[in-house]
Amino acid sequence: MRLRLVVHRPVRRLVQLYVGLVLFGASMAIMLRAGLGLNSWDVLHQGVSERTGLRFGWVVIAVSAVVLLLWIPLRQRPGLGTISNALVVGLAVDAVLAILPQMSSMPLQVGALVAGIVLNGVATGLYVGANLGPGPRDGLMTGLAARGHSIRVVRTGIEVAVLAIGWAIGGTVGIGTALYAVSIGPLAHYFIPLFAVPTAPKPMQRDCRDTTLSWCLHTGHGLDAMQSAHTPRERGDRVTPTPTPHESDDHVQEPLDDSAALRSRHLDVGCC
């Protein structure tokens, strides 16, 4: 039987991926403008940006490229979502920062911080749920974990190391950093299953003895399967011969019941 590789729901996956990545970049910009602390990677991005004078979004892209280089010895394979993550998030951050002013009012800052964290969780669920490849940083974590280390230990070690480096070079660490650390896990746990694109259903395993020729042809089983369906079974099952008109003068052919008539119509049209 010929096998075909089918991408299940490609339009939804692509739309969900890029909407999620744009929202992820927007959430980073909102938390940055709130000024109450960033997540560990953004602490690093901000520190590098202030040290080099580069735009925040360009630093995000550059760090993503460096992290992707670390995939090579780990033998990780990037997907479309991986490359898109490395590019789109940084561009989205700079676009939102260009139109979003710095916040100075504490109630506004707190509201922006909470909104940014929740939006980050939603965005994570969207782009991860599209299942088109992990982000560069997530792939680094899974690649190291595949070497026999605990995911919990690897993730914690990466986050702490990145946070320490970012804080040392001038990144902002504050209440937002702690709030993000304790919130993103539950948010991702809720939103990833919510937005996960269902996988392609497996073809139903059916016996051609119990179905029509149209189904066998439509599903690729072909004439061979249909012919074998109407041959005696290997266990020695006896086949009752069909009486012919000349065997009995009193023989009268009975009309087909509804199910038989339905099967005959399937055989005539040849498709279902």
C-alpha positions as CSV (number, residue, x, y, z in Angstrom):
1,M,0.0,0.0,0.0
2,R,1.3,3.4,-0.9
3,L,1.9,5.7,2.0
4,R,1.5,9.5,1.8
5,L,2.9,12.1,4.1
6,V,0.2,14.6,4.9
7,V,0.7,17.7,7.0
8,H,-2.4,17.9,9.2
9,R,-4.1,21.3,9.2
10,P,-1.1,23.2,7.8
11,V,-3.0,26.6,7.5
12,R,-4.0,26.5,11.1
13,R,-0.5,25.5,12.2
14,L,1.2,28.3,10.3
15,V,-1.3,31.0,11.4
16,Q,-1.1,29.9,15.0
17,L,2.7,29.7,14.9
18,Y,3.2,33.3,13.7
19,V,0.4,34.8,15.8
20,G,1.9,33.2,18.8
21,L,5.4,34.4,18.0
22,V,4.3,38.0,17.4
23,L,2.3,38.0,20.7
24,F,5.4,36.5,22.4
25,G,7.5,39.4,21.2
26,A,4.7,41.9,22.2
27,S,4.6,40.4,25.7
28,M,8.4,40.8,26.1
29,A,8.1,44.5,25.1
30,I,5.2,45.1,27.6
31,M,7.2,43.6,30.5
32,L,10.2,45.6,29.4
33,R,8.3,48.9,29.4
34,A,6.7,48.0,32.8
35,G,10.2,48.2,34.3
36,L,9.6,45.8,37.2
37,G,11.8,43.0,36.2
38,L,12.1,40.6,33.2
39,N,12.4,36.8,32.8
40,S,15.9,35.4,32.9
41,W,16.6,35.4,29.1
42,D,15.3,39.0,28.7
43,V,17.5,40.0,31.6
44,L,20.4,38.8,29.5
45,H,19.0,40.4,26.4
46,Q,18.7,43.7,28.1
47,G,22.1,43.6,29.6
48,V,23.7,42.8,26.2
49,S,21.6,45.6,24.6
50,E,22.8,48.2,27.1
51,R,26.4,47.1,26.9
52,T,26.5,47.1,23.1
53,G,24.0,49.8,22.2
54,L,22.1,47.4,19.9
55,R,18.4,47.3,19.7
56,F,16.7,44.9,22.1
57,G,15.1,42.9,19.3
58,W,18.4,42.5,17.4
59,V,20.0,41.2,20.5
60,V,17.2,38.6,20.8
61,I,17.9,37.5,17.3
62,A,21.7,37.4,17.8
63,V,21.4,35.3,21.0
64,S,19.0,32.9,19.3
65,A,21.6,32.4,16.6
66,V,24.3,31.7,19.1
67,V,22.0,29.2,20.9
68,L,21.2,27.5,17.6
69,L,24.9,26.9,17.1
70,L,24.9,25.0,20.4
71,W,22.4,22.6,18.8
72,I,25.1,21.2,16.5
73,P,27.0,19.1,19.0
74,L,23.7,18.1,20.5
75,R,22.4,16.9,17.1
76,Q,19.2,18.7,17.4
77,R,17.3,19.4,14.2
78,P,15.5,22.8,13.8
79,G,12.1,23.0,12.4
80,L,10.2,25.9,10.7
81,G,9.0,27.0,14.1
82,T,12.6,27.1,15.4
83,I,13.9,29.4,12.6
84,S,10.7,31.5,12.8
85,N,11.1,31.9,16.5
86,A,14.7,33.1,16.1
87,L,13.6,35.9,13.7
88,V,10.0,36.9,14.3
89,V,10.2,37.4,18.1
90,G,13.0,39.9,17.9
91,L,11.3,41.9,15.1
92,A,8.0,41.9,17.0
93,V,9.8,43.2,20.2
94,D,11.3,46.1,18.4
95,A,8.0,46.9,16.6
96,V,6.1,47.1,19.8
97,L,8.8,49.0,21.7
98,A,8.7,51.6,19.0
99,I,5.1,52.5,19.8
100,L,4.8,51.7,23.5
101,P,6.1,54.4,25.8
102,Q,7.9,53.8,29.1
103,M,5.6,53.6,32.1
104,S,6.1,55.6,35.2
105,S,2.9,55.1,37.2
106,M,3.1,52.1,39.6
107,P,-0.5,50.9,39.1
108,L,0.1,51.1,35.3
109,Q,3.4,49.2,35.7
110,V,1.9,46.5,37.8
111,G,-1.0,46.1,35.3
112,A,1.3,46.0,32.4
113,L,3.5,43.4,34.1
114,V,0.6,41.1,34.8
115,A,-0.8,41.6,31.3
116,G,2.6,40.8,29.8
117,I,3.1,37.6,31.8
118,V,-0.4,36.3,30.9
119,L,0.1,37.3,27.2
120,N,3.4,35.5,27.3
121,G,1.6,32.3,28.5
122,V,-1.0,32.6,25.8
123,A,1.7,33.1,23.2
124,T,3.6,30.1,24.4
125,G,0.6,27.9,24.1
126,L,0.0,29.2,20.6
127,Y,3.4,28.7,19.1
128,V,4.2,25.5,21.0
129,G,0.8,24.1,20.3
130,A,1.4,24.5,16.5
131,N,4.0,21.8,16.9
132,L,6.3,23.0,14.1
133,G,9.5,22.9,16.0
134,P,10.8,24.1,19.4
135,G,12.3,27.5,20.0
136,P,16.1,27.8,20.1
137,R,16.2,27.9,23.9
138,D,13.7,25.1,24.4
139,G,15.7,22.9,22.0
140,L,18.9,23.6,23.9
141,M,17.1,22.3,27.1
142,T,15.7,19.2,25.4
143,G,19.0,18.4,23.7
144,L,20.9,18.5,27.0
145,A,18.2,16.5,28.7
146,A,18.6,13.9,26.0
147,R,22.1,13.3,27.2
148,G,20.7,11.6,30.3
149,H,20.1,14.7,32.5
150,S,16.9,15.6,34.3
151,I,14.8,18.2,32.4
152,R,14.2,19.9,35.7
153,V,17.9,20.2,36.5
154,V,18.8,21.3,33.0
155,R,16.1,23.9,32.8
156,T,16.8,25.3,36.2
157,G,20.6,25.4,35.6
158,I,20.1,27.2,32.3
159,E,17.7,29.8,33.7
160,V,19.9,30.5,36.8
161,A,23.1,30.8,34.7
162,V,21.4,33.1,32.1
163,L,19.9,35.2,34.9
164,A,23.2,35.6,36.7
165,I,25.0,36.7,33.6
166,G,22.3,39.1,32.6
167,W,22.1,40.7,36.0
168,A,25.9,41.0,36.1
169,I,26.0,43.0,32.9
170,G,23.1,45.4,33.8
171,G,19.8,43.6,33.1
172,T,16.8,44.4,35.2
173,V,15.9,41.9,38.0
174,G,12.9,42.7,40.1
175,I,9.5,41.5,41.3
176,G,8.6,40.8,37.7
177,T,11.4,38.3,37.5
178,A,10.1,36.3,40.5
179,L,6.5,36.6,39.4
180,Y,7.3,35.3,35.9
181,A,9.3,32.4,37.3
182,V,6.3,31.2,39.4
183,S,3.6,31.9,36.9
184,I,4.8,30.8,33.5
185,G,4.8,27.1,34.3
186,P,1.1,27.0,35.3
187,L,0.2,29.3,32.4
188,A,2.0,27.1,29.9
189,H,0.5,24.0,31.5
190,Y,-3.0,25.4,30.8
191,F,-2.6,27.1,27.4
192,I,-0.4,24.5,25.6
193,P,-3.1,21.8,25.7
194,L,-5.8,24.4,25.0
195,F,-4.2,25.5,21.7
196,A,-2.5,22.2,20.7
197,V,-3.3,21.3,17.1
198,P,-4.7,17.7,17.0
199,T,-2.6,15.2,15.2
200,A,-3.8,13.5,12.1
201,P,-6.2,10.6,13.0
202,K,-4.9,7.1,12.2
203,P,-6.8,5.3,9.5
204,M,-9.4,3.0,10.8
205,Q,-8.5,-0.7,10.5
206,R,-11.4,-2.5,8.9
207,D,-11.9,-5.9,7.3
208,C,-12.9,-5.8,3.6
209,R,-15.1,-8.8,4.3
210,D,-17.4,-6.5,6.2
211,T,-17.5,-3.5,3.9
212,T,-18.0,-2.5,0.2
213,L,-15.8,-2.4,-2.8
214,S,-16.0,1.4,-2.8
215,W,-14.5,1.6,0.7
216,C,-11.7,-0.8,-0.2
217,L,-10.8,1.3,-3.3
218,H,-11.2,4.6,-1.5
219,T,-8.9,3.6,1.3
220,G,-6.2,2.0,-1.0
221,H,-6.9,-1.6,-0.2
222,G,-7.6,-2.3,-3.8
223,L,-9.2,-5.2,-5.7
224,D,-6.9,-7.8,-4.2
225,A,-8.3,-7.1,-0.7
226,M,-11.8,-7.2,-2.0
227,Q,-11.2,-10.5,-3.9
228,S,-9.6,-12.0,-0.8
229,A,-12.6,-10.9,1.2
230,H,-14.9,-13.1,-0.8
231,T,-12.7,-16.2,-0.9
232,P,-13.0,-19.0,1.6
233,R,-11.1,-18.3,4.8
234,E,-7.9,-20.2,5.6
235,R,-9.4,-22.0,8.6
236,G,-11.5,-24.2,6.4
237,D,-14.8,-22.3,6.7
238,R,-17.5,-23.8,4.6
239,V,-19.1,-21.6,2.0
240,T,-22.8,-22.1,1.4
241,P,-23.4,-22.3,-2.3
242,T,-25.8,-19.9,-3.8
243,P,-28.8,-21.6,-5.3
244,T,-29.4,-21.1,-9.0
245,P,-32.9,-20.7,-10.6
246,H,-32.8,-24.2,-12.2
247,E,-32.2,-25.9,-8.9
248,S,-35.8,-25.5,-7.8
249,D,-38.9,-24.8,-9.9
250,D,-40.4,-23.1,-6.8
251,H,-37.4,-20.8,-6.2
252,V,-38.3,-17.1,-6.1
253,Q,-35.7,-14.5,-5.6
254,E,-36.4,-12.4,-2.5
255,P,-36.0,-8.6,-2.7
256,L,-32.9,-7.1,-1.2
257,D,-33.2,-5.6,2.3
258,D,-32.3,-2.0,2.9
259,S,-28.7,-2.7,3.9
260,A,-28.1,-4.9,0.8
261,A,-29.6,-2.3,-1.4
262,L,-27.4,0.3,0.1
263,R,-24.3,-1.8,-0.5
264,S,-25.3,-2.4,-4.2
265,R,-25.6,1.3,-4.7
266,H,-22.1,1.8,-3.3
267,L,-20.8,-0.7,-5.8
268,D,-22.5,1.1,-8.6
269,V,-21.1,4.5,-7.9
270,G,-17.7,3.3,-6.9
271,C,-16.9,6.0,-4.3
272,C,-18.0,7.0,-0.9
